Amino acid sequence: MSTPSGTKQAATSLALWTSVLAGWELAYRVVGWKAWVFPAPSHVFEAAFALFGAQSHYALPVALAISCARLATGFVVSTGLGIALGVALWRWRALDRTLGGFFLGLQTLPSVCWVPLSVLTFGLNETGILFVLVMGSGFAMAIAFRDGLRTIPPIYEKAGMMMGARGWALYRHVIVPASMPAFVSTLRQGFSFAWRSLMGAELLFMVKGKGIGYLLYQGREFSDVAQVVAMMAIMVLVGMLVDRTAFGPLERRVHSRFGLVRSG
């Protein structure tokens, strides 16, 4: 059930965005911009709705389904890679000193920079897209999880050992529960990197499955600025929707459970 403060915040946000769109539309009408140079919100909405019936294949819903399927697969792989590397960097300081800086450098590398290597190695196929997604998000998750694990108070491990926890039992009953706040924060950050990497890969890879990144490319090829802006807006909205409905609430719930934020 939403609280009065939450309802008020939602109403304020809605009013603000309505004002922005109305001002944008008014500026378009007053200044007299050309639709193919800088479209009005009405043109953007029209372009988005037109994609629902493109060639009678409902291009936008199909593209969203394809992109979400790719994201789910790549996100699972990058999460496994990132968590494993993060734990290794946290547990073995020598490994962290050797590879930590290198992984940080890979994290700062724009995901589209992996595209040429992916094309030459895997070709223009689904594996190539998956490679770009994993490389664009896996190392960021490794660094984030390593840093999160470092926030676990050392006294937890010492207290567990004093109570007889050794080996796997120490990890199961002490380290793993204590790492949950870092884990959910890593998932939230990793999703943003994965989504961004996927959109960049779909924009450049011409494969059979046409995701929403391809629709952005299509708009550019046909000089349809309204479709380009519409697809950019949809990418932002999908990212915000997933974050607000899944990762954000999960992170707040776990952090509240561990006393890191106030509940309610």
Residue pairs with C-beta under 8 A, 6 or more apart in sequence:
2 10
21 41
24 40
24 41
25 40
25 41
25 42
27 33
28 38
28 39
28 40
28 41
29 40
33 40
35 43
35 225
35 226
36 223
36 225
37 225
38 225
39 47
39 225
39 226
39 229
43 226
44 226
44 229
44 230
44 233
45 230
46 226
47 219
47 224
47 226
47 227
47 229
47 230
48 60
48 227
48 230
48 233
48 234
51 59
51 60
51 63
51 215
51 227
51 230
52 58
52 59
52 60
52 61
54 60
59 210
59 215
60 212
60 215
60 234
62 210
63 210
63 211
63 212
63 214
63 215
64 212
64 234
64 238
66 209
66 210
66 211
67 198
67 199
67 202
67 211
67 212
67 213
70 126
70 129
70 130
70 133
70 198
70 202
70 209
70 211
71 133
71 194
71 195
71 198
73 130
74 129
74 130
74 133
74 134
74 137
74 194
74 197
74 198
75 133
75 137
75 190
75 191
75 194
77 130
77 134
77 138
78 133
78 134
78 137
78 138
78 141
78 190
78 194
79 141
79 187
79 190
81 134
81 138
81 141
81 142
82 137
82 138
82 139
82 140
82 141
82 142
82 144
82 145
82 186
82 190
83 141
83 142
83 145
83 183
83 186
85 103
85 138
85 139
85 142
85 145
85 146
86 141
86 142
86 143
86 144
86 145
86 146
86 148
86 149
86 186
87 145
87 146
87 149
88 95
89 95
89 96
89 99
89 100
89 103
89 142
89 143
89 146
90 96
90 145
90 146
90 149
90 150
96 146
100 143
100 146
103 139
103 142
103 143
104 139
104 143
106 135
106 139
107 139
107 140
107 143
110 200
111 132
111 133
111 135
111 136
111 137
111 193
111 196
111 197
111 200
111 201
112 132
112 200
112 201
112 203
112 204
114 131
114 132
114 135
114 136
114 197
115 128
115 132
115 200
115 201
115 204
115 205
118 128
118 129
118 131
118 132
118 201
119 128
119 205
121 128
121 131
122 128
122 131
124 205
124 206
124 207
125 207
126 207
126 209
128 201
128 205
128 207
129 198
129 201
129 202
129 205
129 207
132 197
132 198
132 200
132 201
132 205
133 194
133 197
133 198
133 201
135 197
136 193
136 194
136 196
136 197
136 200
136 201
137 190
137 193
137 194
137 197
140 189
140 190
140 193
141 186
141 187
141 189
141 190
141 193
144 182
144 185
144 186
144 189
144 190
145 182
145 183
145 186
147 182
148 179
148 181
148 182
148 183
148 185
148 186
149 179
149 182
151 181
151 182
152 175
152 178
152 179
152 182
156 174
156 175
156 178
157 170
157 174
157 175
159 174
160 170
160 173
160 174
160 175
161 170
165 173
165 174
180 254
180 257
180 258
181 254
181 255
181 258
181 260
184 247
184 250
184 251
184 254
184 255
185 251
187 247
187 250
187 251
188 243
188 247
188 248
188 250
188 251
191 239
191 242
191 243
191 247
192 239
192 243
195 235
195 238
195 239
195 242
198 211
198 213
199 212
199 213
199 216
199 235
200 213
201 213
202 211
202 212
202 213
202 214
202 216
202 217
203 213
203 214
203 216
203 217
204 217
206 214
212 231
212 234
212 235
212 238
215 227
215 231
216 227
216 228
216 231
216 232
216 235
218 224
218 227
219 225
219 226
219 227
219 228
219 230
219 231
220 228
252 261
255 261
256 262
256 263
